[in-house]
Amino acid sequence: MINLGRKDDLETAVGPSKEEKNKIRYPSFYVNNKDLGLDEKDVGKEIDAQVKLRVNRVSKSISTNAGEKPKKNEDYDFDVMEISFDKKVLTDELDRQMSGEAKDGGK
């Protein structure tokens, strides 16, 4: 898998806090009015998914700013058409967590 996380390299007048400077950001997309079988308890979990994408744009260039090392830039634009994930994985993860809580006395 390709990790799509990256740190922001944007300069601001005030400058980012140390926490913000080290924060890893990921591309995201929003799904509305579709039942994906997820619940509030799934927020913050990482799950493996398979997606069907349509490639809309690929742009590759090399920036050559004076006095700086050339920097390779790649930009992609996709439509996310479908997503699927094994609901059993979510169920197994919940069962694992529940059995761990039972062993820990609910801690």
HUCOR-V113885 format. One record per residue. N is the residue number from 1. RES is the residue in one letter. PSI is psi as a letter, one per 40 degrees, with the letter a starting at -180 (NA if undefined). OMEGA is omega as a letter, one per 30 degrees, with the letter a starting at -180 (none if undefined). Layout:
BEGIN
((N & RES & PSI & OMEGA) (N & RES & PSI & OMEGA))
END
This chain:
BEGIN
((1 & M & i & l) (2 & I & h & l) (3 & N & h & a) (4 & L & e & l) (5 & G & i & l) (6 & R & i & l) (7 & K & i & l) (8 & D & h & l) (9 & D & f & a) (10 & L & h & l) (11 & E & h & l) (12 & T & i & a) (13 & A & d & a) (14 & V & d & a) (15 & G & i & a) (16 & P & i & l) (17 & S & i & a) (18 & K & d & l) (19 & E & d & l) (20 & E & d & a) (21 & K & d & a) (22 & N & e & a) (23 & K & h & l) (24 & I & h & a) (25 & R & i & a) (26 & Y & i & l) (27 & P & i & l) (28 & S & i & l) (29 & F & i & a) (30 & Y & h & l) (31 & V & h & a) (32 & N & h & l) (33 & N & f & l) (34 & K & h & l) (35 & D & h & l) (36 & L & e & l) (37 & G & e & l) (38 & L & i & a) (39 & D & i & a) (40 & E & d & a) (41 & K & e & l) (42 & D & e & a) (43 & V & h & l) (44 & G & e & l) (45 & K & i & l) (46 & E & h & l) (47 & I & i & l) (48 & D & h & a) (49 & A & i & l) (50 & Q & h & a) (51 & V & i & l) (52 & K & h & a) (53 & L & i & l) (54 & R & h & l) (55 & V & h & a) (56 & N & d & a) (57 & R & h & l) (58 & V & h & a) (59 & S & h & l) (60 & K & h & l) (61 & S & i & l) (62 & I & h & l) (63 & S & h & a) (64 & T & g & l) (65 & N & h & a) (66 & A & h & l) (67 & G & e & a) (68 & E & i & l) (69 & K & h & l) (70 & P & h & a) (71 & K & h & l) (72 & K & h & l) (73 & N & h & l) (74 & E & h & l) (75 & D & h & a) (76 & Y & i & l) (77 & D & h & a) (78 & F & i & l) (79 & D & h & l) (80 & V & h & a) (81 & M & d & a) (82 & E & i & l) (83 & I & i & l) (84 & S & i & l) (85 & F & i & a) (86 & D & h & a) (87 & K & d & l) (88 & K & d & l) (89 & V & d & l) (90 & L & d & l) (91 & T & d & l) (92 & D & d & l) (93 & E & d & l) (94 & L & d & l) (95 & D & d & l) (96 & R & d & l) (97 & Q & d & a) (98 & M & d & l) (99 & S & d & l) (100 & G & d & l) (101 & E & d & l) (102 & A & d & l) (103 & K & d & a) (104 & D & e & a) (105 & G & f & l) (106 & G & e & a) (107 & K & NA & none))
END
